Amino acid sequence: MFVTERVRLERRLARLVAAIEPDGMIWVAWPKKAARVPTDVTEDVVRELALAAGVVDVKVCAIDATWSGLKLVVRVADRRR
């Protein structure tokens, strides 16, 4: 999901985490500071909201000159067996 607003990220992330398969993933992308896109989302914000929602980040990437992304997954200890 591509986001520029913390409030929207928080709402959407909660719904996605509730629907994710135990071995699934969610990619969250936000604008880089250098892109000068108005946003209140940063890597730290994504990580903070992800941890609160019960998922952890396992990969970070530069999507392009404007967007960065974090791959989120369910903690191994929380996956059903």
PDB file with one MODEL, atoms N, CA, C and O in Angstrom:
MODEL        1
ATOM      1  N   MET A   1       0.833  -1.163   0.000  1.00  0.00           N
ATOM      2  CA  MET A   1       0.000   0.000   0.000  1.00  0.00           C
ATOM      3  C   MET A   1       0.883   1.233   0.000  1.00  0.00           C
ATOM      4  O   MET A   1       1.907   1.257   0.683  1.00  0.00           O
ATOM      5  N   PHE A   2       0.512   2.243  -0.743  1.00  0.00           N
ATOM      6  CA  PHE A   2       1.234   3.507  -0.796  1.00  0.00           C
ATOM      7  C   PHE A   2       0.485   4.511   0.069  1.00  0.00           C
ATOM      8  O   PHE A   2      -0.715   4.716  -0.112  1.00  0.00           O
ATOM      9  N   VAL A   3       1.189   5.141   1.012  1.00  0.00           N
ATOM     10  CA  VAL A   3       0.538   6.063   1.940  1.00  0.00           C
ATOM     11  C   VAL A   3       1.351   7.344   2.105  1.00  0.00           C
ATOM     12  O   VAL A   3       2.573   7.362   1.960  1.00  0.00           O
ATOM     13  N   THR A   4       0.622   8.410   2.413  1.00  0.00           N
ATOM     14  CA  THR A   4       1.271   9.681   2.736  1.00  0.00           C
ATOM     15  C   THR A   4       0.776  10.226   4.074  1.00  0.00           C
ATOM     16  O   THR A   4       1.321  11.208   4.579  1.00  0.00           O
ATOM     17  N   GLU A   5      -0.252   9.600   4.654  1.00  0.00           N
ATOM     18  CA  GLU A   5      -0.833  10.080   5.910  1.00  0.00           C
ATOM     19  C   GLU A   5      -0.820   8.983   6.968  1.00  0.00           C
ATOM     20  O   GLU A   5      -1.294   7.872   6.733  1.00  0.00           O
ATOM     21  N   ARG A   6      -0.273   9.309   8.131  1.00  0.00           N
ATOM     22  CA  ARG A   6      -0.181   8.363   9.244  1.00  0.00           C
ATOM     23  C   ARG A   6      -1.557   7.791   9.617  1.00  0.00           C
ATOM     24  O   ARG A   6      -1.698   6.586   9.828  1.00  0.00           O
ATOM     25  N   VAL A   7      -2.552   8.656   9.693  1.00  0.00           N
ATOM     26  CA  VAL A   7      -3.893   8.226  10.102  1.00  0.00           C
ATOM     27  C   VAL A   7      -4.441   7.167   9.146  1.00  0.00           C
ATOM     28  O   VAL A   7      -5.027   6.175   9.580  1.00  0.00           O
ATOM     29  N   ARG A   8      -4.250   7.380   7.863  1.00  0.00           N
ATOM     30  CA  ARG A   8      -4.726   6.398   6.873  1.00  0.00           C
ATOM     31  C   ARG A   8      -3.938   5.098   6.966  1.00  0.00           C
ATOM     32  O   ARG A   8      -4.504   4.012   6.845  1.00  0.00           O
ATOM     33  N   LEU A   9      -2.639   5.214   7.181  1.00  0.00           N
ATOM     34  CA  LEU A   9      -1.809   4.021   7.348  1.00  0.00           C
ATOM     35  C   LEU A   9      -2.291   3.206   8.533  1.00  0.00           C
ATOM     36  O   LEU A   9      -2.432   1.987   8.437  1.00  0.00           O
ATOM     37  N   GLU A  10      -2.542   3.865   9.637  1.00  0.00           N
ATOM     38  CA  GLU A  10      -2.978   3.165  10.845  1.00  0.00           C
ATOM     39  C   GLU A  10      -4.276   2.401  10.599  1.00  0.00           C
ATOM     40  O   GLU A  10      -4.398   1.239  10.988  1.00  0.00           O
ATOM     41  N   ARG A  11      -5.244   3.050   9.955  1.00  0.00           N
ATOM     42  CA  ARG A  11      -6.536   2.399   9.672  1.00  0.00           C
ATOM     43  C   ARG A  11      -6.380   1.234   8.698  1.00  0.00           C
ATOM     44  O   ARG A  11      -6.886   0.138   8.942  1.00  0.00           O
ATOM     45  N   ARG A  12      -5.686   1.476   7.607  1.00  0.00           N
ATOM     46  CA  ARG A  12      -5.548   0.441   6.578  1.00  0.00           C
ATOM     47  C   ARG A  12      -4.699  -0.723   7.063  1.00  0.00           C
ATOM     48  O   ARG A  12      -4.987  -1.878   6.751  1.00  0.00           O
ATOM     49  N   LEU A  13      -3.660  -0.424   7.822  1.00  0.00           N
ATOM     50  CA  LEU A  13      -2.777  -1.475   8.317  1.00  0.00           C
ATOM     51  C   LEU A  13      -3.531  -2.419   9.245  1.00  0.00           C
ATOM     52  O   LEU A  13      -3.345  -3.634   9.179  1.00  0.00           O
ATOM     53  N   ALA A  14      -4.370  -1.878  10.098  1.00  0.00           N
ATOM     54  CA  ALA A  14      -5.149  -2.722  11.013  1.00  0.00           C
ATOM     55  C   ALA A  14      -6.012  -3.713  10.232  1.00  0.00           C
ATOM     56  O   ALA A  14      -6.098  -4.886  10.596  1.00  0.00           O
ATOM     57  N   ARG A  15      -6.645  -3.244   9.166  1.00  0.00           N
ATOM     58  CA  ARG A  15      -7.492  -4.134   8.352  1.00  0.00           C
ATOM     59  C   ARG A  15      -6.660  -5.187   7.625  1.00  0.00           C
ATOM     60  O   ARG A  15      -7.048  -6.353   7.557  1.00  0.00           O
ATOM     61  N   LEU A  16      -5.527  -4.778   7.088  1.00  0.00           N
ATOM     62  CA  LEU A  16      -4.681  -5.724   6.362  1.00  0.00           C
ATOM     63  C   LEU A  16      -4.081  -6.775   7.288  1.00  0.00           C
ATOM     64  O   LEU A  16      -4.024  -7.953   6.935  1.00  0.00           O
ATOM     65  N   VAL A  17      -3.638  -6.365   8.456  1.00  0.00           N
ATOM     66  CA  VAL A  17      -3.056  -7.320   9.411  1.00  0.00           C
ATOM     67  C   VAL A  17      -4.111  -8.332   9.843  1.00  0.00           C
ATOM     68  O   VAL A  17      -3.803  -9.511  10.019  1.00  0.00           O
ATOM     69  N   ALA A  18      -5.346  -7.885  10.013  1.00  0.00           N
ATOM     70  CA  ALA A  18      -6.424  -8.801  10.403  1.00  0.00           C
ATOM     71  C   ALA A  18      -6.687  -9.845   9.319  1.00  0.00           C
ATOM     72  O   ALA A  18      -7.165 -10.940   9.618  1.00  0.00           O
ATOM     73  N   ALA A  19      -6.383  -9.518   8.076  1.00  0.00           N
ATOM     74  CA  ALA A  19      -6.679 -10.416   6.959  1.00  0.00           C
ATOM     75  C   ALA A  19      -5.472 -11.208   6.465  1.00  0.00           C
ATOM     76  O   ALA A  19      -5.633 -12.114   5.648  1.00  0.00           O
ATOM     77  N   ILE A  20      -4.282 -10.893   6.935  1.00  0.00           N
ATOM     78  CA  ILE A  20      -3.067 -11.514   6.405  1.00  0.00           C
ATOM     79  C   ILE A  20      -2.987 -12.999   6.778  1.00  0.00           C
ATOM     80  O   ILE A  20      -3.356 -13.393   7.884  1.00  0.00           O
ATOM     81  N   GLU A  21      -2.506 -13.801   5.851  1.00  0.00           N
ATOM     82  CA  GLU A  21      -2.225 -15.211   6.131  1.00  0.00           C
ATOM     83  C   GLU A  21      -0.981 -15.279   7.018  1.00  0.00           C
ATOM     84  O   GLU A  21      -0.148 -14.374   6.971  1.00  0.00           O
ATOM     85  N   PRO A  22      -0.839 -16.332   7.825  1.00  0.00           N
ATOM     86  CA  PRO A  22       0.326 -16.427   8.717  1.00  0.00           C
ATOM     87  C   PRO A  22       1.665 -16.304   7.994  1.00  0.00           C
ATOM     88  O   PRO A  22       2.622 -15.764   8.549  1.00  0.00           O
ATOM     89  N   ASP A  23       1.739 -16.799   6.768  1.00  0.00           N
ATOM     90  CA  ASP A  23       2.997 -16.705   6.024  1.00  0.00           C
ATOM     91  C   ASP A  23       2.936 -15.628   4.937  1.00  0.00           C
ATOM     92  O   ASP A  23       3.743 -15.620   4.008  1.00  0.00           O
ATOM     93  N   GLY A  24       1.964 -14.720   5.068  1.00  0.00           N
ATOM     94  CA  GLY A  24       1.793 -13.649   4.093  1.00  0.00           C
ATOM     95  C   GLY A  24       2.675 -12.447   4.378  1.00  0.00           C
ATOM     96  O   GLY A  24       3.496 -12.461   5.296  1.00  0.00           O
ATOM     97  N   MET A  25       2.493 -11.416   3.581  1.00  0.00           N
ATOM     98  CA  MET A  25       3.283 -10.196   3.742  1.00  0.00           C
ATOM     99  C   MET A  25       2.459  -8.991   3.335  1.00  0.00           C
ATOM    100  O   MET A  25       1.477  -9.100   2.602  1.00  0.00           O
ATOM    101  N   ILE A  26       2.882  -7.846   3.827  1.00  0.00           N
ATOM    102  CA  ILE A  26       2.295  -6.557   3.460  1.00  0.00           C
ATOM    103  C   ILE A  26       3.459  -5.631   3.127  1.00  0.00           C
ATOM    104  O   ILE A  26       4.405  -5.512   3.906  1.00  0.00           O
ATOM    105  N   TRP A  27       3.389  -4.987   1.991  1.00  0.00           N
ATOM    106  CA  TRP A  27       4.384  -3.962   1.658  1.00  0.00           C
ATOM    107  C   TRP A  27       3.757  -2.602   1.913  1.00  0.00           C
ATOM    108  O   TRP A  27       2.642  -2.329   1.468  1.00  0.00           O
ATOM    109  N   VAL A  28       4.478  -1.754   2.630  1.00  0.00           N
ATOM    110  CA  VAL A  28       4.035  -0.378   2.880  1.00  0.00           C
ATOM    111  C   VAL A  28       5.067   0.559   2.263  1.00  0.00           C
ATOM    112  O   VAL A  28       6.265   0.434   2.517  1.00  0.00           O
ATOM    113  N   ALA A  29       4.589   1.495   1.451  1.00  0.00           N
ATOM    114  CA  ALA A  29       5.474   2.468   0.807  1.00  0.00           C
ATOM    115  C   ALA A  29       5.088   3.876   1.237  1.00  0.00           C
ATOM    116  O   ALA A  29       3.909   4.196   1.381  1.00  0.00           O
ATOM    117  N   TRP A  30       6.107   4.712   1.438  1.00  0.00           N
ATOM    118  CA  TRP A  30       5.904   6.102   1.840  1.00  0.00           C
ATOM    119  C   TRP A  30       6.899   6.966   1.071  1.00  0.00           C
ATOM    120  O   TRP A  30       7.929   6.466   0.620  1.00  0.00           O
ATOM    121  N   PRO A  31       6.603   8.257   0.919  1.00  0.00           N
ATOM    122  CA  PRO A  31       7.509   9.132   0.170  1.00  0.00           C
ATOM    123  C   PRO A  31       8.809   9.400   0.927  1.00  0.00           C
ATOM    124  O   PRO A  31       8.813   9.613   2.139  1.00  0.00           O
ATOM    125  N   LYS A  32       9.898   9.382   0.184  1.00  0.00           N
ATOM    126  CA  LYS A  32      11.197   9.733   0.763  1.00  0.00           C
ATOM    127  C   LYS A  32      11.210  11.226   1.085  1.00  0.00           C
ATOM    128  O   LYS A  32      10.511  12.012   0.444  1.00  0.00           O
ATOM    129  N   LYS A  33      11.998  11.607   2.070  1.00  0.00           N
ATOM    130  CA  LYS A  33      12.112  13.031   2.420  1.00  0.00           C
ATOM    131  C   LYS A  33      12.598  13.844   1.226  1.00  0.00           C
ATOM    132  O   LYS A  33      12.113  14.950   0.989  1.00  0.00           O
ATOM    133  N   ALA A  34      13.544  13.307   0.478  1.00  0.00           N
ATOM    134  CA  ALA A  34      14.108  14.023  -0.668  1.00  0.00           C
ATOM    135  C   ALA A  34      13.084  14.261  -1.777  1.00  0.00           C
ATOM    136  O   ALA A  34      13.283  15.129  -2.626  1.00  0.00           O
ATOM    137  N   ALA A  35      11.990  13.498  -1.775  1.00  0.00           N
ATOM    138  CA  ALA A  35      10.973  13.645  -2.813  1.00  0.00           C
ATOM    139  C   ALA A  35      10.127  14.900  -2.610  1.00  0.00           C
ATOM    140  O   ALA A  35       9.450  15.356  -3.532  1.00  0.00           O
ATOM    141  N   ARG A  36      10.169  15.443  -1.426  1.00  0.00           N
ATOM    142  CA  ARG A  36       9.416  16.660  -1.087  1.00  0.00           C
ATOM    143  C   ARG A  36       7.914  16.500  -1.293  1.00  0.00           C
ATOM    144  O   ARG A  36       7.225  17.462  -1.633  1.00  0.00           O
ATOM    145  N   VAL A  37       7.416  15.303  -1.092  1.00  0.00           N
ATOM    146  CA  VAL A  37       5.980  15.036  -1.121  1.00  0.00           C
ATOM    147  C   VAL A  37       5.460  15.277   0.296  1.00  0.00           C
ATOM    148  O   VAL A  37       6.033  14.752   1.251  1.00  0.00           O
ATOM    149  N   PRO A  38       4.394  16.056   0.454  1.00  0.00           N
ATOM    150  CA  PRO A  38       3.869  16.299   1.802  1.00  0.00           C
ATOM    151  C   PRO A  38       3.434  14.982   2.461  1.00  0.00           C
ATOM    152  O   PRO A  38       2.609  14.250   1.913  1.00  0.00           O
ATOM    153  N   THR A  39       3.991  14.692   3.634  1.00  0.00           N
ATOM    154  CA  THR A  39       3.684  13.444   4.327  1.00  0.00           C
ATOM    155  C   THR A  39       4.061  13.552   5.792  1.00  0.00           C
ATOM    156  O   THR A  39       4.944  14.325   6.163  1.00  0.00           O
ATOM    157  N   ASP A  40       3.387  12.776   6.617  1.00  0.00           N
ATOM    158  CA  ASP A  40       3.797  12.642   8.018  1.00  0.00           C
ATOM    159  C   ASP A  40       4.198  11.193   8.296  1.00  0.00           C
ATOM    160  O   ASP A  40       4.251  10.767   9.450  1.00  0.00           O
ATOM    161  N   VAL A  41       4.479  10.441   7.230  1.00  0.00           N
ATOM    162  CA  VAL A  41       4.882   9.041   7.348  1.00  0.00           C
ATOM    163  C   VAL A  41       6.382   8.933   7.074  1.00  0.00           C
ATOM    164  O   VAL A  41       6.892   9.478   6.095  1.00  0.00           O
ATOM    165  N   THR A  42       7.072   8.218   7.961  1.00  0.00           N
ATOM    166  CA  THR A  42       8.497   7.926   7.803  1.00  0.00           C
ATOM    167  C   THR A  42       8.697   6.437   8.053  1.00  0.00           C
ATOM    168  O   THR A  42       7.764   5.734   8.440  1.00  0.00           O
ATOM    169  N   GLU A  43       9.899   5.967   7.833  1.00  0.00           N
ATOM    170  CA  GLU A  43      10.207   4.565   8.131  1.00  0.00           C
ATOM    171  C   GLU A  43       9.928   4.258   9.599  1.00  0.00           C
ATOM    172  O   GLU A  43       9.390   3.198   9.919  1.00  0.00           O
ATOM    173  N   ASP A  44      10.288   5.169  10.486  1.00  0.00           N
ATOM    174  CA  ASP A  44      10.045   4.957  11.917  1.00  0.00           C
ATOM    175  C   ASP A  44       8.560   4.877  12.236  1.00  0.00           C
ATOM    176  O   ASP A  44       8.156   4.080  13.082  1.00  0.00           O
ATOM    177  N   VAL A  45       7.746   5.683  11.579  1.00  0.00           N
ATOM    178  CA  VAL A  45       6.292   5.651  11.789  1.00  0.00           C
ATOM    179  C   VAL A  45       5.732   4.312  11.319  1.00  0.00           C
ATOM    180  O   VAL A  45       4.934   3.693  12.023  1.00  0.00           O
ATOM    181  N   VAL A  46       6.145   3.863  10.135  1.00  0.00           N
ATOM    182  CA  VAL A  46       5.666   2.574   9.618  1.00  0.00           C
ATOM    183  C   VAL A  46       6.040   1.462  10.591  1.00  0.00           C
ATOM    184  O   VAL A  46       5.207   0.617  10.920  1.00  0.00           O
ATOM    185  N   ARG A  47       7.278   1.458  11.048  1.00  0.00           N
ATOM    186  CA  ARG A  47       7.747   0.421  11.972  1.00  0.00           C
ATOM    187  C   ARG A  47       6.960   0.463  13.290  1.00  0.00           C
ATOM    188  O   ARG A  47       6.547  -0.578  13.802  1.00  0.00           O
ATOM    189  N   GLU A  48       6.757   1.655  13.829  1.00  0.00           N
ATOM    190  CA  GLU A  48       6.012   1.814  15.085  1.00  0.00           C
ATOM    191  C   GLU A  48       4.589   1.268  14.965  1.00  0.00           C
ATOM    192  O   GLU A  48       4.137   0.514  15.827  1.00  0.00           O
ATOM    193  N   LEU A  49       3.887   1.645  13.901  1.00  0.00           N
ATOM    194  CA  LEU A  49       2.514   1.190  13.711  1.00  0.00           C
ATOM    195  C   LEU A  49       2.462  -0.305  13.406  1.00  0.00           C
ATOM    196  O   LEU A  49       1.538  -0.994  13.838  1.00  0.00           O
ATOM    197  N   ALA A  50       3.436  -0.803  12.673  1.00  0.00           N
ATOM    198  CA  ALA A  50       3.490  -2.232  12.361  1.00  0.00           C
ATOM    199  C   ALA A  50       3.660  -3.053  13.633  1.00  0.00           C
ATOM    200  O   ALA A  50       2.936  -4.026  13.845  1.00  0.00           O
ATOM    201  N   LEU A  51       4.599  -2.672  14.470  1.00  0.00           N
ATOM    202  CA  LEU A  51       4.828  -3.407  15.722  1.00  0.00           C
ATOM    203  C   LEU A  51       3.583  -3.389  16.594  1.00  0.00           C
ATOM    204  O   LEU A  51       3.225  -4.404  17.191  1.00  0.00           O
ATOM    205  N   ALA A  52       2.925  -2.244  16.669  1.00  0.00           N
ATOM    206  CA  ALA A  52       1.697  -2.136  17.465  1.00  0.00           C
ATOM    207  C   ALA A  52       0.588  -3.021  16.899  1.00  0.00           C
ATOM    208  O   ALA A  52      -0.270  -3.497  17.643  1.00  0.00           O
ATOM    209  N   ALA A  53       0.605  -3.241  15.584  1.00  0.00           N
ATOM    210  CA  ALA A  53      -0.412  -4.068  14.929  1.00  0.00           C
ATOM    211  C   ALA A  53      -0.059  -5.554  14.942  1.00  0.00           C
ATOM    212  O   ALA A  53      -0.873  -6.383  14.535  1.00  0.00           O
ATOM    213  N   GLY A  54       1.142  -5.900  15.405  1.00  0.00           N
ATOM    214  CA  GLY A  54       1.514  -7.304  15.518  1.00  0.00           C
ATOM    215  C   GLY A  54       2.325  -7.868  14.370  1.00  0.00           C
ATOM    216  O   GLY A  54       2.449  -9.086  14.240  1.00  0.00           O
ATOM    217  N   VAL A  55       2.880  -7.003  13.533  1.00  0.00           N
ATOM    218  CA  VAL A  55       3.748  -7.467  12.453  1.00  0.00           C
ATOM    219  C   VAL A  55       5.115  -6.794  12.589  1.00  0.00           C
ATOM    220  O   VAL A  55       5.259  -5.774  13.263  1.00  0.00           O
ATOM    221  N   VAL A  56       6.108  -7.389  11.936  1.00  0.00           N
ATOM    222  CA  VAL A  56       7.475  -6.864  12.010  1.00  0.00           C
ATOM    223  C   VAL A  56       8.004  -6.634  10.598  1.00  0.00           C
ATOM    224  O   VAL A  56       7.539  -7.247   9.637  1.00  0.00           O
ATOM    225  N   ASP A  57       8.984  -5.740  10.494  1.00  0.00           N
ATOM    226  CA  ASP A  57       9.582  -5.490   9.186  1.00  0.00           C
ATOM    227  C   ASP A  57      10.769  -6.422   8.987  1.00  0.00           C
ATOM    228  O   ASP A  57      11.540  -6.681   9.911  1.00  0.00           O
ATOM    229  N   VAL A  58      10.898  -6.922   7.757  1.00  0.00           N
ATOM    230  CA  VAL A  58      11.989  -7.844   7.444  1.00  0.00           C
ATOM    231  C   VAL A  58      12.814  -7.385   6.246  1.00  0.00           C
ATOM    232  O   VAL A  58      13.870  -7.952   5.965  1.00  0.00           O
ATOM    233  N   LYS A  59      12.340  -6.368   5.546  1.00  0.00           N
ATOM    234  CA  LYS A  59      13.061  -5.905   4.361  1.00  0.00           C
ATOM    235  C   LYS A  59      12.697  -4.451   4.092  1.00  0.00           C
ATOM    236  O   LYS A  59      11.548  -4.045   4.259  1.00  0.00           O
ATOM    237  N   VAL A  60      13.684  -3.682   3.677  1.00  0.00           N
ATOM    238  CA  VAL A  60      13.458  -2.293   3.270  1.00  0.00           C
ATOM    239  C   VAL A  60      13.963  -2.139   1.845  1.00  0.00           C
ATOM    240  O   VAL A  60      14.940  -2.778   1.454  1.00  0.00           O
ATOM    241  N   CYS A  61      13.297  -1.289   1.068  1.00  0.00           N
ATOM    242  CA  CYS A  61      13.763  -1.092  -0.302  1.00  0.00           C
ATOM    243  C   CYS A  61      13.480   0.327  -0.772  1.00  0.00           C
ATOM    244  O   CYS A  61      12.592   1.008  -0.260  1.00  0.00           O
ATOM    245  N   ALA A  62      14.251   0.749  -1.753  1.00  0.00           N
ATOM    246  CA  ALA A  62      13.996   1.993  -2.469  1.00  0.00           C
ATOM    247  C   ALA A  62      13.229   1.602  -3.728  1.00  0.00           C
ATOM    248  O   ALA A  62      13.782   0.965  -4.625  1.00  0.00           O
ATOM    249  N   ILE A  63      11.978   1.976  -3.791  1.00  0.00           N
ATOM    250  CA  ILE A  63      11.147   1.604  -4.936  1.00  0.00           C
ATOM    251  C   ILE A  63      11.549   2.414  -6.166  1.00  0.00           C
ATOM    252  O   ILE A  63      11.724   1.873  -7.258  1.00  0.00           O
ATOM    253  N   ASP A  64      11.689   3.713  -5.965  1.00  0.00           N
ATOM    254  CA  ASP A  64      12.154   4.606  -7.024  1.00  0.00           C
ATOM    255  C   ASP A  64      12.658   5.886  -6.370  1.00  0.00           C
ATOM    256  O   ASP A  64      12.947   5.890  -5.173  1.00  0.00           O
ATOM    257  N   ALA A  65      12.768   6.958  -7.121  1.00  0.00           N
ATOM    258  CA  ALA A  65      13.297   8.208  -6.571  1.00  0.00           C
ATOM    259  C   ALA A  65      12.353   8.849  -5.558  1.00  0.00           C
ATOM    260  O   ALA A  65      12.774   9.695  -4.770  1.00  0.00           O
ATOM    261  N   THR A  66      11.084   8.455  -5.571  1.00  0.00           N
ATOM    262  CA  THR A  66      10.087   9.062  -4.687  1.00  0.00           C
ATOM    263  C   THR A  66       9.735   8.191  -3.494  1.00  0.00           C
ATOM    264  O   THR A  66       9.521   8.713  -2.400  1.00  0.00           O
ATOM    265  N   TRP A  67       9.669   6.880  -3.672  1.00  0.00           N
ATOM    266  CA  TRP A  67       9.100   5.994  -2.660  1.00  0.00           C
ATOM    267  C   TRP A  67      10.115   5.026  -2.059  1.00  0.00           C
ATOM    268  O   TRP A  67      10.983   4.495  -2.752  1.00  0.00           O
ATOM    269  N   SER A  68       9.980   4.809  -0.742  1.00  0.00           N
ATOM    270  CA  SER A  68      10.677   3.739  -0.017  1.00  0.00           C
ATOM    271  C   SER A  68       9.625   2.747   0.444  1.00  0.00           C
ATOM    272  O   SER A  68       8.442   3.081   0.513  1.00  0.00           O
ATOM    273  N   GLY A  69      10.047   1.523   0.761  1.00  0.00           N
ATOM    274  CA  GLY A  69       9.083   0.523   1.195  1.00  0.00           C
ATOM    275  C   GLY A  69       9.621  -0.383   2.281  1.00  0.00           C
ATOM    276  O   GLY A  69      10.827  -0.613   2.375  1.00  0.00           O
ATOM    277  N   LEU A  70       8.716  -0.898   3.104  1.00  0.00           N
ATOM    278  CA  LEU A  70       9.038  -1.903   4.119  1.00  0.00           C
ATOM    279  C   LEU A  70       8.145  -3.109   3.898  1.00  0.00           C
ATOM    280  O   LEU A  70       6.942  -2.971   3.672  1.00  0.00           O
ATOM    281  N   LYS A  71       8.738  -4.287   3.965  1.00  0.00           N
ATOM    282  CA  LYS A  71       7.993  -5.541   3.894  1.00  0.00           C
ATOM    283  C   LYS A  71       7.679  -5.956   5.325  1.00  0.00           C
ATOM    284  O   LYS A  71       8.579  -6.070   6.157  1.00  0.00           O
ATOM    285  N   LEU A  72       6.399  -6.182   5.608  1.00  0.00           N
ATOM    286  CA  LEU A  72       5.943  -6.558   6.946  1.00  0.00           C
ATOM    287  C   LEU A  72       5.411  -7.982   6.932  1.00  0.00           C
ATOM    288  O   LEU A  72       4.730  -8.393   5.992  1.00  0.00           O
ATOM    289  N   VAL A  73       5.728  -8.731   7.985  1.00  0.00           N
ATOM    290  CA  VAL A  73       5.256 -10.111   8.121  1.00  0.00           C
ATOM    291  C   VAL A  73       4.825 -10.361   9.561  1.00  0.00           C
ATOM    292  O   VAL A  73       5.185  -9.615  10.472  1.00  0.00           O
ATOM    293  N   VAL A  74       4.047 -11.426   9.747  1.00  0.00           N
ATOM    294  CA  VAL A  74       3.667 -11.864  11.089  1.00  0.00           C
ATOM    295  C   VAL A  74       4.910 -12.434  11.763  1.00  0.00           C
ATOM    296  O   VAL A  74       5.679 -13.164  11.137  1.00  0.00           O
ATOM    297  N   ARG A  75       5.109 -12.103  13.033  1.00  0.00           N
ATOM    298  CA  ARG A  75       6.247 -12.660  13.776  1.00  0.00           C
ATOM    299  C   ARG A  75       6.215 -14.183  13.699  1.00  0.00           C
ATOM    300  O   ARG A  75       5.143 -14.785  13.765  1.00  0.00           O
ATOM    301  N   VAL A  76       7.362 -14.798  13.564  1.00  0.00           N
ATOM    302  CA  VAL A  76       7.444 -16.261  13.483  1.00  0.00           C
ATOM    303  C   VAL A  76       6.766 -16.895  14.690  1.00  0.00           C
ATOM    304  O   VAL A  76       6.035 -17.875  14.541  1.00  0.00           O
ATOM    305  N   ALA A  77       6.993 -16.359  15.870  1.00  0.00           N
ATOM    306  CA  ALA A  77       6.415 -16.924  17.098  1.00  0.00           C
ATOM    307  C   ALA A  77       4.891 -16.839  17.111  1.00  0.00           C
ATOM    308  O   ALA A  77       4.237 -17.594  17.831  1.00  0.00           O
ATOM    309  N   ASP A  78       4.317 -15.925  16.320  1.00  0.00           N
ATOM    310  CA  ASP A  78       2.861 -15.741  16.301  1.00  0.00           C
ATOM    311  C   ASP A  78       2.174 -16.500  15.175  1.00  0.00           C
ATOM    312  O   ASP A  78       0.947 -16.479  15.076  1.00  0.00           O
ATOM    313  N   ARG A  79       2.939 -17.163  14.334  1.00  0.00           N
ATOM    314  CA  ARG A  79       2.338 -17.905  13.222  1.00  0.00           C
ATOM    315  C   ARG A  79       1.761 -19.215  13.726  1.00  0.00           C
ATOM    316  O   ARG A  79       2.365 -19.915  14.539  1.00  0.00           O
ATOM    317  N   ARG A  80       0.572 -19.529  13.220  1.00  0.00           N
ATOM    318  CA  ARG A  80      -0.050 -20.819  13.562  1.00  0.00           C
ATOM    319  C   ARG A  80       0.718 -21.940  12.888  1.00  0.00           C
ATOM    320  O   ARG A  80       1.247 -21.777  11.788  1.00  0.00           O
ATOM    321  N   ARG A  81       0.771 -23.061  13.548  1.00  0.00           N
ATOM    322  CA  ARG A  81       1.468 -24.221  12.955  1.00  0.00           C
ATOM    323  C   ARG A  81       0.501 -25.273  12.551  1.00  0.00           C
ATOM    324  O   ARG A  81       0.903 -26.316  12.035  1.00  0.00           O
TER     325      ARG A  81
ENDMDL
END
